[in-house]
Amino acid sequence: MKPIVLLSIFSLALGGCVSAGKYKSAVEESQGLQGKVAAFESELAALRASSAAKAKEAQENIDGLQRQLKESSNQLVVLQKSQADLEKEQKELKKADDLLKSDNERMEKALAERKAEYAKAVAKLRAVVDEIGALDEPVKAPK
């Protein structure tokens, strides 16, 4: 068993040792990787800042659009109320127009009836006047 323990210690000693060149190369590679990580971290920070600025700008745009939407909605409500009022007024005016047309037709009919009555009365008066005129004329004696 002693030979196995010795062999294990010897192999660990040989495997655990690294040459100075390999160590220096590994350290340089580690430093290079740390530099890349630092560069990536600074790029990530810049991207996050840019993203935050764009998100803020987008939120401001959204807020502005929401204000415009609210104003437009308020205007739409006012316009719809105005339209409803105008439609109601139009119905009332149509009723008034219909009544006026009906009154106008009735008055024209009454006027036509009156004209006919007056024409009859004038005709009767003319006949009476003609009769009176005929009575006033001296009668000629038959020869």
C-alpha positions, 0 to 999 in steps of 0.5 A, a space after each residue: 500500500 505504501 508504494 501506491 501512496 508514494 506513487 499518488 503523492 509523486 503524481 500529484 507533485 508532478 501534476 500540480 506543478 506548472 511551468 513558469 511560462 504556462 503560469 505567465 501565459 495563463 495569467 495573461 490570458 486571465 487578465 485579457 479575459 478580465 479586460 474583455 469582461 470589463 469592456 463588456 460590462 461598460 458596454 452593457 452599462 452604456 446599453 442599459 443607459 441608452 435603453 433607459 433613455 429610450 424607454 423614458 422617451 417612449 413613455 413620454 410619447 405614450 403619455 403624450 398620446 394618451 393625453 391627446 386620446 383623452 382630449 380627442 375623446 372629450 371632443 368626441 363626447 362634445 361633438 356627439 352631444 352637439 350632433 344629438 342636439 342638432 338632430 333634435 332641433 332638426 326634428 322640431 324644425 321638420 315638424 314646424 315645417 310640416 305644420 306650416 306647409 299644412 297651414 299654407 295648403 289650408 289657407 290656399 284652399 280657403 283663399 281659392 274658396 273665397 275667390 270662387 265665392 266672390 266671383 259668384 257674388 260679383 256675377 250675381 251683382 252684375 246680373 242685378 245691376 244689369 237688371 236694374 239698368 234694364 229697368 231704368 231704360 225707357 221702354 220703346 213703344 212698339 211701332 
